[in-house]
Amino acid sequence: MKKILAMMLTVLLGATAMSGCGQKTVPSANDETVPAVQSDVDKTQFIGEQKAQEIALTRAEIETANDVIFERIELERDDGIWVYEVEFIKDGMEYSTEIKADDGTVISWEVEKKD
């Protein structure tokens, strides 16, 4: 009986120890599926959210932010480049853009009628 109990205890402890030893995949810094850790970024080199909004409105030929609904303004890393993703709605149109965070260059632009 003691042998069986000792064997069961050994198996249980072994299984418990092995459960934490599985191979874990650590995403690389270039993995775009991993949310960017923005605390490691020197944001002083970037144009800022306010300037990104201004650039987006200028591209849309909208003079003021009156009646503009900003749905999203986020700093993200996309294909190794830091960008502000700006999405907003004005007069039934939905605007979506990516603006380079370092110099304000518009790198993508989409406009579509809001359903």
C-alpha positions as CSV (number, residue, x, y, z in Angstrom):
1,M,0.0,0.0,0.0
2,K,2.8,2.4,0.9
3,K,4.5,1.7,-2.5
4,I,1.3,2.5,-4.4
5,L,0.8,5.7,-2.4
6,A,4.4,6.7,-3.0
7,M,4.1,5.9,-6.7
8,M,0.9,8.0,-7.0
9,L,2.5,10.9,-5.2
10,T,5.5,10.7,-7.4
11,V,3.3,10.7,-10.6
12,L,1.3,13.6,-9.3
13,L,4.3,15.7,-8.4
14,G,5.9,14.9,-11.7
15,A,2.8,15.9,-13.6
16,T,2.5,19.1,-11.7
17,A,6.1,20.0,-12.4
18,M,5.8,19.2,-16.1
19,S,2.7,21.3,-16.5
20,G,4.8,24.5,-16.1
21,C,7.6,23.3,-18.4
22,G,5.8,23.5,-21.7
23,Q,7.5,25.3,-24.5
24,K,6.3,28.9,-24.7
25,T,6.4,31.0,-27.8
26,V,7.7,34.5,-27.1
27,P,6.6,36.9,-29.9
28,S,9.4,38.8,-31.6
29,A,9.5,42.6,-31.5
30,N,8.6,42.6,-35.1
31,D,5.5,40.5,-34.7
32,E,2.6,42.8,-35.7
33,T,0.0,40.7,-33.9
34,V,1.5,41.8,-30.6
35,P,0.2,45.1,-29.2
36,A,2.9,47.8,-29.3
37,V,4.4,48.6,-25.9
38,Q,4.1,52.3,-26.1
39,S,5.9,53.0,-22.9
40,D,9.2,52.0,-24.6
41,V,8.7,54.6,-27.3
42,D,10.1,58.1,-27.2
43,K,6.9,59.9,-28.2
44,T,8.7,63.3,-28.2
45,Q,9.9,62.4,-31.7
46,F,6.3,62.0,-33.0
47,I,3.9,64.6,-34.2
48,G,1.2,63.8,-31.6
49,E,-2.4,62.9,-31.8
50,Q,-3.6,66.5,-32.1
51,K,-1.4,67.1,-35.2
52,A,-2.5,63.8,-36.7
53,Q,-6.1,64.9,-36.3
54,E,-5.3,68.2,-38.1
55,I,-3.6,66.4,-40.9
56,A,-6.5,64.0,-41.4
57,L,-9.0,66.9,-41.4
58,T,-6.9,68.9,-43.9
59,R,-6.7,65.8,-46.2
60,A,-10.5,65.5,-46.0
61,E,-10.8,69.2,-46.8
62,I,-12.6,69.8,-43.5
63,E,-11.8,73.3,-42.1
64,T,-13.0,72.7,-38.5
65,A,-13.7,69.8,-36.3
66,N,-17.3,70.9,-35.8
67,D,-19.7,68.0,-36.2
68,V,-16.8,65.6,-36.7
69,I,-17.0,62.4,-34.6
70,F,-13.6,60.9,-34.0
71,E,-14.0,57.2,-33.5
72,R,-10.3,56.3,-33.1
73,I,-6.9,57.9,-32.8
74,E,-4.2,55.3,-31.9
75,L,-0.5,55.1,-32.1
76,E,0.5,51.7,-33.5
77,R,3.4,50.0,-35.1
78,D,2.5,48.9,-38.6
79,D,5.1,47.1,-40.8
80,G,7.9,48.4,-38.5
81,I,6.7,52.0,-38.8
82,W,5.0,54.0,-36.1
83,V,1.7,55.4,-37.3
84,Y,-1.3,57.2,-36.0
85,E,-4.5,55.5,-37.1
86,V,-7.2,58.1,-37.3
87,E,-10.9,57.3,-38.0
88,F,-13.7,59.8,-38.0
89,I,-17.2,60.5,-39.4
90,K,-18.5,63.7,-40.9
91,D,-21.7,64.3,-42.8
92,G,-22.4,60.5,-43.3
93,M,-18.9,59.8,-44.6
94,E,-16.4,57.6,-42.8
95,Y,-12.7,58.6,-43.1
96,S,-9.8,56.3,-42.2
97,T,-6.2,57.1,-42.5
98,E,-2.7,56.1,-41.4
99,I,-0.3,58.9,-40.8
100,K,3.4,58.4,-40.1
101,A,4.1,59.4,-36.5
102,D,7.5,60.8,-37.1
103,D,6.8,63.3,-40.0
104,G,3.1,63.4,-40.6
105,T,3.1,61.8,-44.0
106,V,-0.3,60.2,-45.0
107,I,0.5,56.6,-46.0
108,S,-3.1,55.4,-46.4
109,W,-6.4,57.0,-47.0
110,E,-10.0,55.7,-47.3
111,V,-13.3,57.4,-47.5
112,E,-16.6,55.6,-47.7
113,K,-20.3,56.3,-47.1
114,K,-21.3,55.3,-43.6
115,D,-24.0,52.7,-43.5
